[in-house]
Amino acid sequence: MQFKHSQDINAPVDYVFKRMTDFPRFEGQTGKDRISFKRIGRAPIRIGTRWDISVPYKGRNRKFTAELSQLIAPRVVSYRSTSPKYQAALSLTFTPLGAGSCRMDMLLVAQSRSFSTGMVFKTIRLARKRINRNIRTRMEVLAQKLEDRYHNTDD
């Protein structure tokens, strides 16, 4: 199963990459969506750094661990998550479109490793249209926030 989306952002690629890899800002914060990121260990952030992530979904917190698998500034950041039930990879690729804009491409690939997770993935496939619409909306909101922050600050 895979989901792809591209979003143009009216901010320089270096700025967007810096914001999207500002790990300390994400850690320990719980936003309005109640998504929680907590780094495992105290080592500096590098390939192999892991986070415990909690995401509310259908009335329950879904917990998983994500590991930084690729970090090529200012072009690519990738994560992977594996368990006995599934494996998944999320990749964000940043492409400059000009001096003041860029494109962020998101690719999420997930594979089932168990029968029960396979059934969940089949249900997700049935909701693909709605999920793609939600991803598109969230990426548009993220792009708008990044643009607003870039144009209203001196970072």
C-alpha positions as CSV (number, residue, x, y, z in Angstrom):
1,M,0.0,0.0,0.0
2,Q,1.3,3.4,-0.8
3,F,0.3,7.0,-0.6
4,K,1.9,9.9,-2.6
5,H,1.4,13.6,-2.5
6,S,3.3,16.7,-3.7
7,Q,2.9,20.2,-2.3
8,D,4.4,23.4,-3.6
9,I,5.5,25.8,-0.9
10,N,6.3,29.5,-1.3
11,A,9.4,29.4,0.8
12,P,13.1,28.5,0.0
13,V,14.0,24.8,0.1
14,D,16.6,25.4,2.9
15,Y,14.1,27.1,5.1
16,V,11.4,24.3,4.6
17,F,14.0,21.5,5.2
18,K,15.2,23.2,8.3
19,R,11.7,23.5,9.7
20,M,10.7,19.9,8.7
21,T,13.8,18.5,10.4
22,D,13.6,20.7,13.6
23,F,13.4,17.5,15.7
24,P,13.7,19.1,19.2
25,R,10.6,21.3,18.4
26,F,8.6,18.2,17.6
27,E,9.8,16.2,20.6
28,G,7.7,16.3,23.7
29,Q,5.1,18.6,22.1
30,T,1.5,17.6,21.7
31,G,-0.4,19.6,19.2
32,K,-4.1,20.1,18.8
33,D,-4.1,16.7,17.0
34,R,-2.6,15.2,20.2
35,I,0.2,13.5,18.3
36,S,3.1,12.9,20.6
37,F,6.8,12.4,19.6
38,K,9.3,11.3,22.2
39,R,12.9,10.5,21.4
40,I,14.3,7.2,22.7
41,G,17.6,7.9,24.4
42,R,19.7,11.0,24.8
43,A,22.2,10.6,21.9
44,P,22.4,13.3,19.3
45,I,20.1,13.0,16.4
46,R,21.6,11.0,13.5
47,I,20.7,8.1,11.3
48,G,19.2,5.4,13.5
49,T,17.7,7.8,16.1
50,R,14.3,6.5,17.1
51,W,11.1,8.1,18.4
52,D,8.1,6.7,20.2
53,I,5.0,8.2,18.5
54,S,1.4,8.2,19.7
55,V,-1.4,9.1,17.3
56,P,-5.1,9.2,18.3
57,Y,-7.2,7.2,15.8
58,K,-10.8,6.1,16.3
59,G,-10.9,6.8,20.0
60,R,-7.6,5.0,20.8
61,N,-4.0,6.0,20.9
62,R,-2.0,4.1,18.3
63,K,1.6,3.7,19.3
64,F,4.6,2.9,17.1
65,T,8.3,3.6,16.9
66,A,9.9,5.4,13.9
67,E,13.6,5.5,13.1
68,L,15.4,8.1,11.1
69,S,16.7,6.2,8.1
70,Q,18.0,8.9,5.7
71,L,18.9,12.5,6.1
72,I,20.4,14.4,3.2
73,A,20.2,18.1,3.8
74,P,18.4,19.9,2.2
75,R,16.9,17.3,0.0
76,V,15.6,14.1,1.7
77,V,14.5,13.0,5.1
78,S,13.2,9.4,5.6
79,Y,11.8,7.3,8.4
80,R,11.0,3.7,8.8
81,S,9.0,1.7,11.2
82,T,9.0,-2.0,11.6
83,S,7.2,-4.5,13.9
84,P,6.2,-8.1,13.7
85,K,2.8,-6.9,12.2
86,Y,3.9,-4.4,9.6
87,Q,6.7,-2.4,8.1
88,A,6.4,1.2,6.8
89,A,8.6,3.9,5.3
90,L,7.9,7.6,5.0
91,S,10.1,9.8,2.7
92,L,10.0,13.5,2.3
93,T,11.9,14.9,-0.7
94,F,12.4,18.6,-1.2
95,T,13.0,20.1,-4.7
96,P,13.8,23.8,-5.3
97,L,11.5,25.4,-7.8
98,G,13.2,28.8,-7.7
99,A,14.9,31.1,-5.2
100,G,11.8,31.5,-3.1
101,S,9.8,28.2,-3.5
102,C,10.1,24.5,-3.4
103,R,8.1,21.3,-3.8
104,M,7.7,18.7,-1.0
105,D,7.0,15.2,-2.2
106,M,5.7,12.7,0.4
107,L,5.8,9.0,-0.2
108,L,4.4,6.5,2.4
109,V,4.8,2.8,1.7
110,A,3.4,0.2,4.2
111,Q,3.4,-3.6,4.0
112,S,1.5,-6.0,6.2
113,R,3.4,-8.8,8.0
114,S,0.4,-10.5,9.6
115,F,-3.1,-11.6,8.7
116,S,-4.8,-9.2,11.1
117,T,-2.8,-6.2,9.9
118,G,-3.5,-7.3,6.3
119,M,-7.2,-7.0,7.1
120,V,-6.7,-3.5,8.5
121,F,-4.7,-2.6,5.4
122,K,-7.6,-3.9,3.2
123,T,-10.0,-1.6,5.1
124,I,-7.6,1.3,4.6
125,R,-7.4,0.6,0.8
126,L,-11.2,0.9,0.7
127,A,-10.9,4.4,2.2
128,R,-8.1,5.4,-0.1
129,K,-10.0,8.3,-1.6
130,R,-10.9,9.8,1.8
131,I,-7.3,9.3,3.1
132,N,-5.8,10.9,0.0
133,R,-8.1,13.9,0.5
134,N,-7.1,14.1,4.2
135,I,-3.4,14.0,3.3
136,R,-3.8,16.7,0.6
137,T,-5.6,18.9,3.1
138,R,-3.0,18.4,5.9
139,M,-0.2,19.1,3.5
140,E,-1.9,22.3,2.2
141,V,-2.3,23.5,5.8
142,L,1.3,22.6,6.6
143,A,2.5,24.5,3.5
144,Q,0.4,27.5,4.5
145,K,1.9,27.5,8.0
146,L,5.4,27.2,6.6
147,E,4.8,30.1,4.2
148,D,3.3,32.3,6.9
149,R,6.1,31.6,9.3
150,Y,8.7,32.3,6.6
151,H,7.1,35.6,5.5
152,N,6.5,36.8,9.0
153,T,9.8,36.0,10.7
154,D,13.5,36.6,10.2
155,D,14.5,32.9,10.5
